[in-house]
């Protein structure tokens, strides 16, 4: 059977992995999300059932018959139950340790696999085939009495286990008569009882996630969907720096053989803004606070100048795009890209997203570090850039590689930057700066009203003096540029729906771009349409469309970037933060209030 995106992410905000429906690790980058993949078979082009596949970590059961998978409730701990043809069964518990220890969060660069018999005796084969140099070769290894060392490109790994090491090295089939623990992490000694220690780590990790979820302000309806999306958004954070990556993968094509294969393992200012906005609605301010630290570092480094739309998780500005020639790609649909050329783009909406993400710190009394006058002054050069660039061409939020225009969404984000600085100044008692930024916002608004409004068509256009449509026009209400009942917004929403809707899904845009005409819909755009329908009073239509999107999720309860509007197949990088943001926002909007059950 062909590869699919029906995958379960696990992680601990330092590392993450994707596990397929057979219980195999098929994508894992270590020591960071943007490192060389240790397990790379997702992009290896080999059939998942091929026993010669490299770039996997597998517990293979002889004569297997059924596989059941689910997360432990409200955690990213995956339980896989495999039953063989004779009815014998085992369970695999996969997780990355995360819990509070010694006054701080313990989140090692490590994964744990616990393999336990349930009934009868299964015959199993343990296969660990990490790769190096982007799939060019199997990682070289040495071993001791209870560990195997793998020499990776970016780190040396040690697999410590209480299973016979030769069983793993020889891939020998044997009877599972007692539990097995495997700890894959840094090349350090494991000076403790591995079975007991990993079991304790399992318990403490489960407790951590249950406590974190308990603090979420979830809607009454769609709770399980929202909780799973929120956990996964947290897994997309690199907690050490505060970065939030757009997705865990690279080069999953936007549709079959499209060439639209991008590396999303970096922090986009735009995507991160939407993530913290959605999680704020659930009360998860821990991620916002950490991300604000990341932003302060980015703003400092810019020193009042250009800010690129994305950075590495360690603030790296240079993300030169190149190919991985030894990986054929998802289903053989290359190229596999490392890096992203968008770091060179001019995308002016970034200034608004930085300020919108930062503004809450001036108003939210819950934060450990409230926004200060100094923080405000450090943001003013970002606002000045927004003002200076609001009517200049850029690559847009869709990152066109072959053309530039003055894009309405970018201009509105620049307006929002000035507007929110005015709000923050007023909150801080800086009346003169509030007047200054409010005047700037009024000037930008006047420009947008004049140049983005198409009088002949009676609606806003996606570009100044243009007639194009794109789905970002649905964001004018969310950004508070228009009221939902403003006749201009009503006309624009109607035009977007008429021009870009394909059945149950909404395209970003319908015109050909650098790679031809789009053949899939962008999932966040469909969620934007759900919000627009709701605000237009078409609530049952909105609910039906939202539930259609819920039905398209993977078994893990997640979504990728794109969906085929002809067959509903998921495409694009996975799990996609944009898509999970849309799910959370719409669930909050459509849910009944908690008072309805009191």
N, C-alpha and C positions, 0 to 999 in steps of 0.2 A: 504494500500500500504506500502511496506517496506521503512525503512529509506534510505535516499540517502545523498550524499554530496552536493546536490544542495542548498547551503546555502550562505547567504549574511553576510559577516563580517562588523561590525561597530566598531568604537573605537576612541581614542584620544591620543594614545601613552602613556597612563597610564593604561587603561583597554580596553578590547575588548569583543565582543559578537558575536555569530553566530545566525542568524535568518533564519528560514526555509521558505518554499514556502507558508505556511499558515500564515506567519507573527508572528510566535511564537519565543521567545527567547528559544533556546534549548541547548546552551552552553555558560556559562559565569562564569569566575573565578574572585573573588574579595577578597582582594584588588589588587592582582597582577595576571598576566597571569598564574603563577605556583601555585596559591592558590587553596584551596578547591572550587569545582564548586558550585556556588549559583544556577545556572540553569544547570541541569545535564542530561536532558532527552535524549540528543544525545547518551549517553552511558547507558540509562536506560532500553533499550530493549523493550519498549512499543511502540505500533503503534502510529504514530503521531496523528491520529484522535481519539484516546482513550480519552474520557473526564476525565477519572480518572488518567491520566498521571500526575505524579508529576515532579518537576524540570523544570517547564515551566512558561512563562509569556505570556499570550495570551489575545487578543481581539477577542472573538468568535462572529460571526454574525449569527443570526438565519436565516435559510433558505438560506445560502450563495450559490451563483451560480458561480461567476467568481472572480478570484484574479489576479491582475496585479501588478508586482513589478519591480522597477527600482531605481537606485540611482539618486539623483539630480545630474545634470551634473557636472562632475569633482569634486565630493565630495564623502565621505563615509556616506552620509545621505540617508537612505533608505526610499522610499515612497511606501507604499502598499495600493492599492485601492481594496476594496472588494465591490462587488455588490450582493444584495440578489435576490431571485427569483422574487420579485415584481419590480425590477429595482431600488430600493433605494440603495444608495452607500455612502461609507465613505472612508476617507484616514487616514493612520497611518504614521506619520513621526517619525522615530527612529534614534537617534544619541547620541553620547557622546560629550559634549561641549568641544570646543577647540578654543581659540582665544586669542589675545594679550590684556592684561589688566594690568594696573599699571606697565608698563615697563617690563612685563614678560608674559610667556604663561600660561593662565588659562586652566588647564586640570584636572578637579576634578575626583575623583573615583566615577563616576556617569553616569547614562543613563537617557535620556528623551524620553518619548513617548507622542506624541501629536495625539489625535484622533479627527477628524473633520468631521462633516456631509458634504456631497457634494450635494446630491439630495435625496428627500424623507426622510423617517425616518426609519433607521435600528434599529432592536432590538439586543442588544449586551449583552454579559456577559464578565466581566473582571475577569480573573483568574491569581492570582500571587501565585505560589507554589514553593518558593525557598526551597532548601534542605540544609542539614548540614551533616557533618561527611561522606563525599563522598557517598552521596545518601542513607545513612542509615536511615534517617528520614526527615520529613518535618521540616523546621526551626520553632522553637517556636516563638510566636508573642504576642505583646501587641499592643494597639492602643490608639490614642487620637481622637480629633474631626476631624482632617484633615490629619492624618498620621497613618501608621502602622509600628511598629518596628519589624524587624526580627532578631532573634539571630542566626547568622551564626557561623561557626567554626572559621573563621579567622577575621571576623569583624561583628559588628552589623550594619544592614542596616535600613534606614528609607525611606519608600515610602510616599512621600508627594503628595497630589492630591487635585484638586477641584471637583472631583467626590465624591458622597456620600461614605464614608468609608465602611458603612455597605453593600453597593452593592458589594464591593470587598470581604469583609470577608465572606459574605453569598453566594457569587457567584450568585447573583440575576440577572435575565435577566430584562433589562429595555430599554426604548426608548432613543436613542441618539438624543437629541433635541438641544444640544449646544456643543461647543468644550470642550474637556477634556484634561487636562495636568497632567502628572505623572512624578515625579522626584524621581529616586531611587539612593540613594547615602549614604554617611556616616550618622551616627545618630546625625545629627545636625539640629537645627531649621531652617526653611525656612521663613525668615522674610521679605517677599515681596509678591506681587501679583503673584501667581504661573503661571497663564496663560500668563500674560504679560511678566513676566521674562523669561519663557521658550521660548516664541516666539522671544524675543530679542536674547536669546542665539542661537536659530536656525539661525537667520539672521547673527549674528556675526560668527558663526561656518561656515556657507556657504561662507561668505566672506573670511575667513581665507584660506579655501581649494582652492577656486578659485584663490587667489593670489599665493598660493604655486605652484599650477599646472602651472600658467602662467610663472613661472620662470624656468620650465623644458625645456631642449633642445630636444624636441621630434623629431623622424624621420617624414618625410612627409607621408609615408604610415604606416598603422596600428596604427594610433594615439590613438584611443579610447582604444585599447587593451593595449598599452604601458602605458597610463595614469592610467588605472585601476590597472595594475600590480604595478606601482610605488606607488600609494596611499596605496595599500595593504601592500607593503613592509614597508612603513613608519608606518603603523598600527602595524607591528610586532616589532617595537622598544619599549624599555622601557626607555623613554626619561630621567627619573630621574637619571639613571646611565649610559646611552649610550648603554646598551645591546641590541642585536638583536636576537630574538628567531627564531628557525627554523620553527615553526608552532604554531598555536593557540591551538591545541588539543593534547590529549594523546590517544593512544590505538586504533586508527582507523586501522584495520589490513591491511597489505600489499596485502592480497588477502583473500578470504573466508576461515574462520576456519584455518588460517595459524599459529596462535600463534605468528606471527611477529607483535606484538602490542607494540609500543614504546611510551614513553613520550617525546615529542619534544618541550616542553614549556621552553626550556633553551637556553642559548647562546653558540653555537658551534663556535669556532674560524674559522673553515672552512666555514660554511654556511654564517657567517657574512662577511668574506672576499669576497665571491662571491656577496653578496648583495651590499656592498659598491662599488665594482668594477662595477656592472651594473648601479647603481644609479649615479656613477661618469660620466658614458657615457651620462647621461641625465642632468648633471650639478647640481645634488642635493647634494651639498657638506655639507649641514647642518647635514645630517645623518653621513657622514664620520667624521666630526669634533667631534660629540658627541661620536661616537664609539671609536675614538682614545683616548679619555679620559678614557673610560672603559678599553682599552688595557693597557694604562700606569699604571693603578691600578693593573691589573693582572700581568704585568711584575714586578712591584715593589714587590708584594707579593711573587713571585717566587724566587727573590733574586739570580738569576743566575742558579737556579735548574730546576727540572722537571716542565713542564707546562701541565696540563691535557687538553684534547680536548674540554671540555665544563665546564661551570659554571652556577650557578643561576644568575638571573638578578641582584641580589644584591651582586655579586662576591662570592656567597656561593660555596665552593669547594665540600662539602659533599652532594651528591645527591643519597643517598641510595635507591635502587630500592625495592619497595614493592607492594603489590596488594590491590585493593579496593574491598573487597568481596561482598559488597552490590550493586555494579553496574555490571549487567551481560554483559555489553559491547555493542558496535555497532552491531545492529541486533542480540544481544545475543551472539556475538562472542568474549568472553573474552579471556584472562584476561585483566582487566583494571590495567595498571601499573602507579604507582606514583614514580617519580625519574627515573634515567637512569644509569645502571651499567657501561656504557661507560666512566663515569668519572674516573674509575679505569684503563682504557686502556692506553697502550703506543701507541700513534699515532704521529709519528714523523713529519708528514706534518704540524702539528700545528705551528712549529717554522717558517716555511716559510710563512704561512698565516699571522702570526702576523707581520712579517717584510714587506711583500708585502702590507698589509693594511696600514702600517705606513709610507712607503717610500714616498707616494705622498706629505706628509707634508713638505718634504725637497725641493719640486719643485713647489708646487702650490701657486702662489702669491695671490690667492683669500682668503686663509684661514685667519681667525682672529688670530689664533695662529700657526704661521709657525713652522716647526721643527727646533730644536736648536742643537748645538753641544752636550749639555747635554743629549738631547733625543737620539741622535745617540749613545753616550756612554752607555746609559741605554739599548739600543738594542743589543749592541755587545755581551753580555752574551747569548742572545737568539740565535744569529748567531753561537756562539761557541757550543751551544747545538746541533744546526742543523748539524754543521760539525762533531761533535763527534758521532752523531747517524745516519748519512746518510747511512751507510752500516749495520745497525743493524735491527733485525726483529721487526715488530710491527703488530698491528691489522688491519692496512690499513684504508683508508678512508671509507671503507664499514663496518668497525667495526665488523670483525669476532670475535665471542666469543669463538670459539673452536680451533683456530689455529693461528700461527704467521709465517710470512715470511719477507724477505727483499723485500719490495714492491717498484716497480719502481716509482710510483707516489710520494710516500713519499720521496724517494731519490731525485727526481727532485725538489720537494718543498724545500728540504734542500739545493740543489744547488742554487735555486732561492734566498734563504735567503742570502747566501754568495755573490751572484752576485749583488743583489740589495743593500747590504751594501757597496759594492765597488762603486756603482753608487752614493749613498748618500754621501759617504766620499769624492768623487771627487767634488761633488756639494758644499760641505762645505769647500773645500780647504784643506782637510786632506790627502795629497798625500801619506804619509806613510801608513795610514790605508786603502786607496784605493788599494795600491799595495798588502797589506796583504790579504784583502778580495778577490781581484781578483785572487790571487794565490790559495786561499782556494777553490774558485769556480772552477778553472781549475782542481784542484785535484779531486773534487767530480765529475765533468763532465767526467774525464778520467775513473773513477771507473764505472760510469753508462754506458758509451760507451762499456766498456769491459764486464761487468757482466750482464747487462740487455738485451744486443743484443744477439739474438739467431741466430748464424751463419747458422745452419742447416736449420732453417725455414725461414731465410732471413727477420727477423722483430724483433722489440722489444717485449719482454715478460712482463707480469705484475709483475713478480718476478725475482730476480737475479738468474741466472743459471736455469731458469724455461722455461716452454712453455705455461703457462696459458695466456688467453686473459681477459682483462676487459676494460670497456669503458673509464676508466681514461687515457688510452694511447692516447686518442684523445685530451688530454689537453697539450701535449708536445709542440704544436705550440703556444697555448695561453700563456703558461709560458715562451715562447721565448727560449726554449731549442733546438728546431728544426725550420727550415724554412718549410713552407708548401710544397714547391717543392723539398725538400730533399728526395732523393730516399728511404731513410730509413723510413721517415714519410709516403710516398706514400704507401710503402709495408705494413706498420703497419696499416694504415687506411683501406686498402683493406682487411686485415685479420680480423680486428675488425668487419667490416661490414658483411663479409662472415660468421663469427663465432657467432655473437651476434644479428644480425638483425632478427626480427620476423615480417614480413610484414612491417607495417609502424613504428614499434617501435624498440628501442634498449635496450637490457638487460644490466644490470651492469656486469654480468658474467653469464655463463651458467652452471657451475659446481655446484653440490649440496653443501650447506653450513650447518650450525648447525641445520637448520630447513627444510632441504630437497632441492629439485630443485626449482628455482624461477618459479613462474607462472604469474608474472606481469612484466612489463617493468618500469624502473625508468625514469620518465619524463625528468629530466635534461639530461640524457644520449641521449635521442632522439634529444634534442636540440643541444647537442654536435655533433651529427651526421649531423644535418642540417648545422652547421658551417663547418664541415669537407668537406661535399659535395660542399658547396659554394667555399671554398678555393681550391678545386680540379677542379674548372671550371664547375661543374655540377649544374649550377645555377638554372635551371628550376626544376630539381629534388629536390633541396634544398627548393625552394619556395613551391612546391607541398606538401612536407612533413611538412613544417612549417604550411601551411594553414590547413592541416589535423589535426595538434595539436590544432590550434585555434578553429577548429570545435568541439573539445572534451571538451572545457571549460564549466563550469557551467553557469547558467543564469547570475550569477554575473560577469562572464568574467574571472574566476579564475581556477586554477588547484590544484589538490592534489599531493601527492608524486608519486603515481604509477598509471598504467593503464593496464587493462587486454588486453593482445595482441590477445586474441580470440574474445572478444566482445566490447572492448573499454570502459569498465566501470571504473570509477575512484575509486581508493582505496588509503589507506594510509592517514597520517595526512594532515589537510587542514586548511587554505590555506598554501601550501608549498613554502617557500621562494626560495628554489632551482629552482622549476619549473617556478616561475615568473621571476627569474633571466634569465633563458634560453629564455623565451619569449621575454624579453627586448633585450637581446643581439642579437638574431636572427632578430628581427624586425629592429634594427639599421643596421645590416649587409645587409639585403635584400631590404631595402627601397630605392626608388629613391632619389637622392639629391634634396634639396630645389631649387637649381638652375634650375632644370628641369621645374619648373612652373613659373619662372620669365621672 
